Amino acid sequence: MVFFCKYMHKLVTLAGVSLLLPLTSQAVDLMPVIPKAKGQQCVESTDKMRRNHMEYILHQRNDTLRKGIRTPKYSLKKCIECHNAPDKDNRVAHISSKQDHFCSSCHTYVAVKIDCFECHADKPKKTQYHPTSREGH
């Protein structure tokens, strides 16, 4: 009986692993697809920006609004000009486009609300939204 229990335990474990193994290969497909930026080099490394971009934007906002200091390094406008760059038809993704807009692609994945674009433009000036994106702003 003890032998049977040990054998069944191993069999159940093996069956569980064999059922879950195919899911791990699909996990890569669950990661967000981040649209490529237009520029050659960001103001910080990719790793730093992923971890700290919200701090950079927050400090830029505070310096601009409270102190009147305007610097382009962490400017949201500059981020958008590069990261929501127009295609060959001069069209860009709207913030509501969960996959095509640079910011939305990650923020949707991690379930973090983006409130920047309640006041700020989510596209560079003189561009139009993709036909599939929501018109507006």
SERO-4910 file (N, C-alpha, C, O; in steps of 0.05 Angstrom, whole numbers):
BEGIN
 pado doro    nc1    nc2    nc3   cac1   cac2   cac3    cc1    cc2    cc3    oc1    oc2    oc3
  Met    A     16    -24      0      0      0      0     17     25      0     11     44    -14
  Val    A     39     25     16     57     48     17     70     53    -10     73     75    -20
  Phe    A     78     31    -23     90     33    -50     70     45    -69     77     62    -85
  Phe    A     45     37    -68     24     47    -86     20     77    -82     16     92   -101
  Cys    A     19     86    -57     16    115    -51     39    132    -62     34    153    -73
  Lys    A     63    122    -58     87    137    -68     86    137    -99     92    158   -111
  Tyr    A     78    115   -111     76    113   -140     55    132   -150     59    147   -170
  Met    A     31    133   -138     10    151   -146     17    180   -143     11    197   -159
  His    A     31    186   -121     40    214   -116     58    223   -139     55    245   -149
  Lys    A     77    206   -147     95    213   -169     80    215   -195     85    233   -211
  Leu    A     61    198   -199     45    198   -224     28    223   -225     26    236   -247
  Val    A     16    231   -204     -1    256   -203     17    280   -208      9    299   -222
  Thr    A     40    281   -195     59    303   -199     68    305   -228     69    327   -239
  Leu    A     75    282   -240     84    282   -267     61    291   -286     66    305   -305
  Ala    A     37    282   -281     14    290   -297      9    321   -294      4    334   -314
  Gly    A     12    331   -270      8    360   -266     29    376   -281     22    396   -294
  Val    A     54    368   -280     75    382   -294     71    380   -324     75    400   -338
  Ser    A     63    357   -334     59    354   -362     36    371   -372     35    380   -395
  Leu    A     16    376   -355     -6    393   -363      1    423   -362     -8    438   -379
  Leu    A     19    430   -344     26    459   -341     49    467   -359     52    490   -365
  Leu    A     66    448   -368     89    454   -385     82    470   -410     96    489   -416
  Pro    A     61    462   -425     55    477   -449     47    506   -443     51    524   -460
  Leu    A     37    512   -419     30    539   -412     54    557   -410     52    581   -415
  Thr    A     76    546   -401    100    563   -398    111    573   -424    122    595   -426
  Ser    A    108    557   -445    117    566   -472     99    588   -482    108    604   -499
  Gln    A     74    589   -473     56    610   -482     58    636   -465     47    656   -473
  Ala    A     73    634   -443     75    657   -426     89    681   -440     83    704   -434
  Val    A    107    675   -458    121    696   -473    100    713   -489    103    737   -491
  Asp    A     79    700   -499     59    714   -514     42    732   -497     28    749   -507
  Leu    A     43    728   -471     27    745   -452     40    771   -446     27    789   -435
  Met    A     66    774   -452     80    799   -446     70    821   -465     62    815   -487
  Pro    A     72    846   -456     62    867   -474     81    871   -498    105    866   -496
  Val    A     70    878   -520     85    884   -544     89    914   -544     70    930   -546
  Ile    A    114    922   -540    120    951   -537    128    962   -564    148    953   -576
  Pro    A    114    982   -574    121    994   -600    149   1007   -599    157   1017   -578
  Lys    A    163   1005   -621    190   1016   -623    190   1046   -623    173   1058   -636
  Ala    A    208   1058   -608    211   1087   -608    225   1097   -633    239   1082   -647
  Lys    A    220   1122   -639    231   1134   -664    261   1141   -660    276   1138   -679
  Gly    A    268   1151   -637    295   1161   -633    316   1139   -631    310   1115   -628
  Gln    A    341   1147   -632    364   1128   -630    370   1122   -601    377   1099   -594
  Gln    A    369   1142   -583    377   1139   -556    358   1154   -537    352   1177   -542
  Cys    A    349   1140   -516    332   1153   -496    349   1170   -477    374   1167   -477
  Val    A    336   1186   -461    351   1203   -442    363   1186   -419    382   1195   -406
  Glu    A    353   1162   -415    364   1143   -395    363   1115   -407    351   1111   -428
  Ser    A    377   1097   -395    376   1069   -404    348   1057   -402    332   1067   -386
  Thr    A    342   1037   -418    316   1025   -418    309   1014   -390    287   1018   -381
  Asp    A    328   1002   -377    323    991   -350    316   1013   -330    297   1011   -315
  Lys    A    331   1035   -331    325   1058   -313    298   1070   -319    283   1077   -301
  Met    A    291   1073   -345    266   1085   -352    242   1068   -343    222   1078   -334
  Arg    A    245   1042   -347    223   1024   -338    218   1026   -308    195   1024   -300
  Arg    A    239   1028   -293    236   1030   -264    229   1057   -254    215   1060   -234
  Asn    A    239   1079   -267    237   1105   -255    223   1126   -272    222   1150   -263
  His    A    212   1120   -294    200   1141   -312    179   1158   -297    177   1182   -302
  Met    A    164   1145   -280    143   1160   -266    155   1181   -247    144   1203   -244
  Glu    A    178   1175   -236    192   1194   -218    203   1217   -235    201   1241   -227
  Tyr    A    215   1211   -258    226   1232   -275    203   1251   -284    207   1276   -283
  Ile    A    181   1240   -293    159   1256   -302    147   1273   -279    140   1296   -283
  Leu    A    145   1261   -256    134   1275   -232    152   1298   -225    142   1320   -220
  His    A    178   1294   -224    197   1315   -216    197   1337   -237    198   1361   -231
  Gln    A    195   1329   -263    194   1349   -285    169   1366   -281    170   1391   -284
  Arg    A    147   1353   -275    121   1368   -271    124   1388   -248    116   1411   -251
  Asn    A    135   1379   -226    138   1396   -202    156   1420   -208    150   1442   -200
  Asp    A    179   1415   -222    197   1436   -229    184   1457   -247    187   1481   -244
  Thr    A    168   1447   -266    155   1465   -286    133   1480   -273    132   1505   -275
  Leu    A    115   1467   -259     91   1480   -248     98   1498   -224     87   1520   -222
  Arg    A    114   1488   -206    118   1502   -181    142   1521   -182    142   1541   -167
  Lys    A    162   1515   -198    186   1532   -199    190   1547   -225    207   1564   -227
  Gly    A    174   1540   -245    176   1553   -271    200   1544   -287    208   1558   -306
  Ile    A    212   1522   -280    236   1512   -293    227   1492   -315    214   1472   -309
  Arg    A    234   1498   -340    227   1480   -362    253   1470   -374    269   1485   -386
  Thr    A    257   1443   -372    280   1430   -385    269   1408   -402    249   1394   -395
  Pro    A    281   1403   -425    271   1383   -443    278   1354   -436    266   1335   -447
  Lys    A    297   1349   -418    306   1322   -413    284   1302   -406    282   1281   -419
  Tyr    A    267   1308   -387    246   1290   -379    218   1301   -386    198   1295   -373
  Ser    A    217   1317   -407    192   1329   -416    173   1308   -427    181   1292   -444
  Leu    A    149   1308   -418    129   1289   -428    124   1293   -458    121   1274   -473
  Lys    A    125   1318   -467    122   1325   -495    144   1311   -512    138   1300   -533
  Lys    A    169   1312   -502    191   1298   -516    188   1268   -517    194   1255   -536
  Cys    A    178   1257   -494    173   1228   -493    153   1220   -515    157   1201   -530
  Ile    A    131   1235   -517    110   1229   -536    120   1232   -565    113   1216   -582
  Glu    A    136   1253   -570    147   1257   -597    163   1233   -606    163   1226   -630
  Cys    A    176   1219   -588    193   1196   -595    177   1170   -593    179   1153   -611
  His    A    162   1167   -572    150   1141   -566    122   1137   -579    112   1115   -579
  Asn    A    110   1158   -589     85   1155   -604     89   1168   -631     74   1185   -640
  Ala    A    111   1160   -644    119   1172   -669    100   1165   -691     88   1143   -691
  Pro    A     95   1183   -710     76   1178   -731     87   1158   -751    111   1155   -755
  Asp    A     69   1143   -764     76   1125   -785     81   1140   -811     81   1164   -811
  Lys    A     84   1125   -833     89   1138   -859     66   1156   -868     71   1174   -884
  Asp    A     42   1151   -858     19   1168   -865     14   1190   -845     -6   1203   -845
  Asn    A     34   1195   -827     33   1216   -807     10   1211   -787     -3   1229   -777
  Arg    A      5   1185   -781    -16   1178   -762     -4   1164   -738     17   1150   -740
  Val    A    -16   1168   -715     -6   1157   -690    -29   1142   -675    -52   1145   -682
  Ala    A    -21   1127   -655    -40   1112   -639    -52   1130   -617    -39   1148   -606
  His    A    -78   1127   -611    -91   1141   -590    -86   1127   -563    -81   1102   -563
  Ile    A    -86   1141   -542    -80   1129   -515    -99   1106   -509    -92   1088   -494
  Ser    A   -123   1106   -520   -143   1085   -515   -135   1059   -530   -147   1038   -525
  Ser    A   -116   1061   -548   -108   1037   -563    -89   1021   -545    -65   1028   -542
  Lys    A    -99   1000   -533    -84    985   -512    -58    973   -522    -40    968   -505
  Gln    A    -56    967   -547    -32    954   -558    -14    972   -573     10    968   -573
  Asp    A    -25    992   -587     -9   1008   -605      4   1032   -592     25   1041   -601
  His    A     -8   1044   -571      4   1067   -558     25   1058   -539     21   1040   -523
  Phe    A     49   1071   -541     72   1062   -525     65   1060   -495     72   1040   -483
  Cys    A     53   1081   -484     47   1081   -456     26   1060   -448     29   1046   -429
  Ser    A      5   1059   -464    -17   1040   -458     -8   1011   -459    -18    995   -444
  Ser    A     11   1004   -477     19    976   -479     28    965   -453     21    942   -446
  Cys    A     45    979   -438     54    969   -412     34    975   -390     29    957   -373
  His    A     23    999   -389      5   1006   -367    -19    988   -367    -29    982   -345
  Thr    A    -29    980   -389    -52    962   -390    -43    935   -379    -58    922   -363
  Tyr    A    -20    926   -386     -9    900   -377     -7    899   -347    -13    879   -335
  Val    A      3    921   -335      7    921   -306    -16    933   -290    -15    936   -266
  Ala    A    -38    939   -305    -62    950   -293    -57    976   -277    -67    979   -254
  Val    A    -42    994   -289    -37   1020   -277    -50   1042   -294    -46   1043   -319
  Lys    A    -66   1058   -282    -80   1080   -296    -61   1102   -304    -44   1110   -288
  Ile    A    -64   1111   -328    -48   1134   -338    -66   1159   -336    -86   1160   -350
  Asp    A    -58   1178   -320    -74   1202   -318    -61   1226   -332    -72   1248   -332
  Cys    A    -37   1222   -342    -22   1244   -355    -39   1257   -378    -38   1281   -381
  Phe    A    -53   1240   -393    -66   1249   -417    -94   1260   -413   -109   1265   -432
  Glu    A   -101   1263   -388   -126   1277   -382   -122   1307   -387   -141   1321   -393
  Cys    A    -97   1316   -385    -90   1344   -391    -71   1346   -415    -74   1365   -431
  His    A    -53   1328   -417    -32   1330   -438    -40   1315   -463    -57   1296   -462
  Ala    A    -29   1323   -486    -34   1310   -512    -20   1283   -512      3   1280   -502
  Asp    A    -33   1263   -523    -21   1236   -525     -9   1231   -552     -2   1208   -559
  Lys    A     -5   1252   -567      7   1250   -594     23   1275   -600     17   1296   -589
  Pro    A     43   1273   -618     57   1297   -626     39   1316   -642     19   1307   -653
  Lys    A     46   1341   -642     30   1361   -657     31   1354   -687     49   1341   -696
  Lys    A     10   1363   -700      8   1360   -730      8   1331   -739     18   1325   -760
  Thr    A     -4   1313   -723     -7   1285   -731    -37   1278   -727    -52   1292   -713
  Gln    A    -45   1257   -741    -72   1247   -738    -72   1220   -726    -51   1206   -726
  Tyr    A    -95   1212   -714    -97   1185   -702   -101   1165   -724   -111   1171   -745
  His    A    -92   1140   -719    -97   1118   -737   -128   1115   -740   -142   1121   -721
  Pro    A   -137   1106   -763   -166   1103   -766   -178   1084   -746   -202   1087   -739
  Thr    A   -163   1064   -736   -173   1045   -717   -173   1056   -689   -187   1045   -671
  Ser    A   -159   1078   -684   -158   1090   -657   -182   1108   -654   -194   1118   -673
  Arg    A   -189   1113   -629   -211   1132   -623   -204   1160   -632   -182   1170   -626
  Glu    A   -222   1173   -646   -217   1200   -653   -222   1218   -629   -238   1211   -612
  Gly    A   -209   1240   -628   -214   1259   -606   -189   1274   -597   -168   1273   -610
  His    A   -191   1287   -575   -170   1304   -562   -162   1325   -581   -145   1341   -575
***
